[in-house]
Amino acid sequence: MEMQILLFGIALPVIFGVAFSVWRVTRSRAFSFGSFFGVVIAIVLLTSAISEDSLQNFTTLNRWLWFPCSILLCGFITGIGDLFSRSFGARVFISCSSVILGALFMDIPEWGNVTSRLVLGMATALCSTLLFVVVQRRNFFSTSISLSFALIAPSVLAMLSGFAKLAVPIGAASCCLGFVSLVRLATQSKAPLNECVGFSGAVVIACIAALGAATGWSYDTNEIPIAAWLLASIAPLGLWLGELPFIRLRPTLSAWARILGCVILAASSIFITVFALNSSSP
């Protein structure tokens, strides 16, 4: 069973994401890879989730699969929007609209009320906008590797909450980001514009963290503190540590600060969870 999870839940989806990334490096720069990066990560997430559960009855039984389906919807909308819009205002509108629509589709336990899903969508839309702003400024290796570390938090919390089926696809997305960042590092001198998180990638990653944490919380059987879930949901925003006035003008320091910011938020979330679980155990 473990080998099946590693193969179909992680290895094959990650190989697809990395292969597409490498393929884009060899193509023309007529359009940015960032227009499609969110779709790629969303497909990695969905294919990994499908290996854990069937889509056949996901509207009634496997309702947690609304999560990867909503992420894929956000990825496609923002990817298409990125092809036809370059203004910041239009992108913010597309981002907020797609994220709120995706949240409204998440018919999962504890989020049955439309108002609660609307509030969740608005909060996630704010996170996606903030993440896009910093990603737009910093299209570097440190950005993608930082986001890889950030997604570790909701994956680990899902595992500790007893929901391994959710932990695997989020972990696959995190792993894919890590390998893509290595591709970015290896090819940046040859094709610096072909590899980037981009608009769609920022929105999708923010949604994976926030909506993934919301899904994990709704299925939590171990009573993980809400503060841990909240920290996991905003872990990608740790990139903003590298944008502080006394840091951003120093490229190397800024890069390390971006990584450190995401690691601090992710590690804090996991630490709170472990401490709470150890304190509640007999």
C-alpha positions in Angstrom: 0.0 0.0 0.0 2.8 2.4 0.9 4.5 1.8 -2.5 1.2 2.4 -4.3 0.8 5.7 -2.5 4.4 6.7 -3.3 4.0 5.8 -7.0 0.5 7.0 -7.9 0.1 9.6 -5.2 3.4 11.3 -5.4 5.9 10.1 -7.9 3.8 10.0 -11.1 2.0 13.4 -10.5 5.4 15.0 -9.6 7.1 13.6 -12.7 4.3 15.1 -14.9 4.7 18.5 -13.3 8.5 18.5 -13.6 8.4 17.1 -17.1 6.1 19.9 -18.2 8.5 22.4 -16.5 11.5 21.0 -18.4 9.5 21.0 -21.7 8.7 24.7 -21.2 12.4 25.5 -20.8 13.1 24.2 -24.2 10.3 26.1 -25.9 10.1 29.6 -27.3 9.5 32.6 -25.0 6.4 33.7 -26.9 4.4 33.4 -23.7 5.3 33.0 -20.1 5.3 29.6 -18.4 3.6 31.4 -15.5 0.4 31.4 -17.4 0.2 27.6 -17.1 2.1 26.9 -13.9 -1.0 27.1 -11.8 -2.8 24.7 -14.0 0.2 22.3 -13.8 0.3 22.4 -10.0 -3.5 22.0 -9.9 -3.3 18.9 -12.1 -0.6 17.4 -9.9 -2.8 17.9 -6.9 -5.9 16.5 -8.5 -4.2 13.4 -10.0 -2.6 12.7 -6.7 -6.0 13.1 -4.9 -7.8 10.8 -7.4 -5.2 8.1 -6.6 -6.5 8.3 -3.0 -10.2 8.3 -3.7 -12.6 8.0 -6.6 -14.4 11.0 -8.3 -17.3 8.7 -9.0 -19.3 9.7 -5.9 -17.4 12.7 -4.7 -20.5 14.8 -4.5 -22.0 12.6 -1.8 -19.3 10.3 -0.3 -15.7 11.6 -1.0 -16.7 15.2 -0.6 -13.1 16.3 0.3 -12.4 15.9 -3.4 -14.2 19.2 -3.9 -10.9 20.7 -2.7 -8.7 19.6 -5.6 -11.5 20.2 -8.1 -11.9 23.8 -6.8 -8.2 24.3 -7.1 -8.2 23.1 -10.7 -11.1 25.5 -11.5 -9.1 28.4 -10.0 -6.0 27.4 -12.0 -7.8 27.3 -15.3 -9.6 30.6 -14.8 -6.4 32.4 -13.8 -4.3 30.7 -16.5 -6.7 31.8 -19.2 -7.0 35.3 -17.6 -3.2 35.6 -17.6 -3.1 35.1 -21.4 -5.5 37.9 -22.1 -4.7 40.4 -19.4 -1.5 42.1 -18.2 -2.9 44.9 -16.0 -2.6 44.5 -12.2 -6.2 45.5 -11.6 -7.6 43.0 -14.1 -5.5 40.2 -12.6 -6.7 41.1 -9.0 -10.3 40.9 -10.2 -9.7 37.6 -12.0 -7.9 36.2 -8.9 -10.6 37.2 -6.4 -13.4 36.0 -8.6 -11.9 32.6 -9.3 -10.9 32.1 -5.7 -14.3 33.0 -4.3 -16.0 30.8 -6.9 -13.7 27.9 -6.0 -14.5 28.3 -2.3 -18.2 28.4 -3.0 -17.9 25.0 -4.8 -16.3 23.4 -1.7 -19.3 21.5 -0.3 -17.5 19.8 2.6 -18.3 19.3 6.3 -18.2 22.4 8.5 -18.5 24.6 5.3 -22.0 23.7 4.3 -23.2 27.3 4.9 -22.8 29.5 1.8 -22.0 32.5 3.9 -19.1 30.7 5.6 -17.7 29.6 2.3 -18.0 33.2 0.9 -16.0 34.5 3.9 -13.4 31.7 3.3 -13.2 32.7 -0.3 -12.8 36.4 0.4 -10.0 35.6 3.0 -8.3 33.3 0.5 -8.6 35.9 -2.3 -6.8 38.4 -0.1 -4.0 35.9 0.5 -3.7 35.1 -3.2 -3.5 38.8 -4.1 -0.8 39.5 -1.5 1.2 36.4 -2.7 0.9 37.5 -6.3 2.3 40.9 -5.5 5.5 39.5 -4.0 5.8 36.7 -6.6 5.6 39.3 -9.4 8.5 41.2 -7.8 10.7 38.2 -7.1 10.8 35.6 -9.9 13.7 33.7 -8.4 14.7 30.2 -7.3 14.2 31.3 -3.7 10.5 32.1 -4.4 9.5 28.6 -5.6 11.6 26.7 -3.0 10.1 28.9 -0.3 6.6 28.1 -1.5 7.5 24.4 -1.5 8.5 24.7 2.2 5.2 26.6 2.9 3.0 23.8 1.6 4.6 21.3 3.9 2.6 22.8 6.8 -0.9 21.9 5.6 0.3 18.5 4.4 1.9 17.6 7.8 -1.1 19.0 9.7 -3.5 16.9 7.6 -1.4 13.8 8.4 -1.4 14.6 12.1 -5.1 15.2 12.1 -5.6 11.7 10.8 -6.5 12.6 7.3 -3.7 11.1 5.3 -5.7 11.2 2.0 -5.5 15.0 2.1 -1.8 15.0 3.2 -0.6 13.1 0.1 -1.8 15.4 -2.7 -0.7 18.6 -0.8 2.6 16.9 -0.3 2.8 16.0 -4.0 2.3 19.7 -4.9 5.0 20.7 -2.4 7.4 18.1 -3.8 6.7 19.3 -7.4 7.4 22.9 -6.4 10.7 21.8 -4.9 11.8 19.9 -8.1 10.7 22.8 -10.3 12.7 25.2 -8.3 15.8 23.0 -9.0 15.0 23.2 -12.7 14.7 27.0 -12.3 18.1 27.1 -10.6 19.7 24.9 -13.3 18.3 26.9 -16.2 18.1 30.5 -15.0 21.2 31.6 -16.8 19.9 30.2 -20.1 16.2 30.9 -19.9 15.3 33.2 -17.0 11.8 34.0 -18.3 10.7 30.5 -19.0 10.4 29.3 -15.4 8.3 31.3 -13.0 5.5 30.8 -10.5 3.5 33.6 -12.2 0.0 34.9 -11.7 -1.8 31.6 -11.9 0.8 29.8 -9.8 0.6 32.3 -7.0 -3.2 32.0 -6.9 -3.2 28.2 -7.0 -0.5 27.9 -4.3 -2.4 30.4 -2.0 -5.6 28.3 -2.6 -3.9 25.0 -1.8 -2.6 26.4 1.5 -5.8 28.2 2.6 -8.5 25.9 1.2 -6.3 22.8 2.0 -6.1 24.0 5.7 -9.8 24.6 5.7 -10.5 21.1 4.4 -8.1 19.6 6.9 -9.8 21.5 9.7 -13.2 20.3 8.7 -12.1 16.7 8.9 -9.9 17.0 11.9 -10.4 14.3 14.5 -7.5 15.1 16.8 -8.6 18.7 17.7 -5.5 20.5 16.4 -5.6 24.1 17.5 -7.2 26.5 15.1 -4.1 28.7 15.3 -2.0 25.9 13.7 -4.4 25.7 10.8 -4.4 29.5 10.4 -0.6 29.6 10.3 -0.6 26.8 7.7 -3.1 28.6 5.6 -0.9 31.8 5.4 2.5 30.1 5.3 3.1 31.2 1.6 2.9 34.8 2.8 6.2 34.3 4.6 7.7 35.5 1.3 6.9 39.0 2.5 9.7 38.8 5.1 12.1 39.4 2.2 10.3 42.6 1.3 11.0 44.5 4.5 12.6 47.9 3.8 15.9 47.1 5.4 16.1 43.6 3.6 14.7 44.0 0.1 17.6 46.1 -1.2 20.1 43.3 -0.5 19.4 40.5 -3.0 21.1 37.6 -1.1 19.6 38.6 2.3 16.2 39.1 0.7 16.3 35.6 -0.8 17.2 34.0 2.5 14.6 36.0 4.2 11.9 34.7 1.8 12.9 31.2 2.6 13.1 31.8 6.3 9.7 33.5 6.4 7.9 30.5 4.9 9.9 28.1 7.0 9.1 30.0 10.2 5.3 30.0 9.6 5.3 26.4 8.5 7.4 25.2 11.4 5.4 27.3 13.9 2.2 25.6 12.7 3.7 22.1 13.0 5.3 22.9 16.4 1.9 24.1 17.8 0.2 21.0 16.5 2.8 18.6 18.0 2.9 20.4 21.3 -0.9 20.3 21.5 -1.2 16.6 20.6 1.6 15.7 23.1 -0.1 17.7 25.8 -3.5 16.0 25.2 -2.1 12.5 25.1 -2.4 10.5 28.3 
